[in-house]
Amino acid sequence: MEDEVREALAEPGHFERGPRAYTERGTATDHCPAFVVEDGPYVSARWPGDAYLFTERFRTQLESR
């Protein structure tokens, strides 16, 4: 999948790999295993284990508008 995404990017160097924490989930106080991407107003996360960090970043974007 990573190869396909890199090929689709205008700049393959823009690909950013998140931490490989397959069983760890982010928490309200620890975002170390979580991974979120922000691109302008777009916010994306990989899976439910990233929900706390995603919510924090999304809320920050909403409050800045």
ZIDAVEN-V463540 format. One record per run of one state. SS is the DSSP state (~ for helix, > for strand, _ for the rest). FROM is the first residue (numbers start at 1). TO is the last residue. If there is no record, write none. Layout:
SS_FROM_TO / SS_FROM_TO
This chain:
__1_1 / ~_2_8 / __9_11 / ~_12_14 / __15_35 / >_36_39 / __40_41 / >_42_45 / __46_47 / ~_48_63 / __64_65
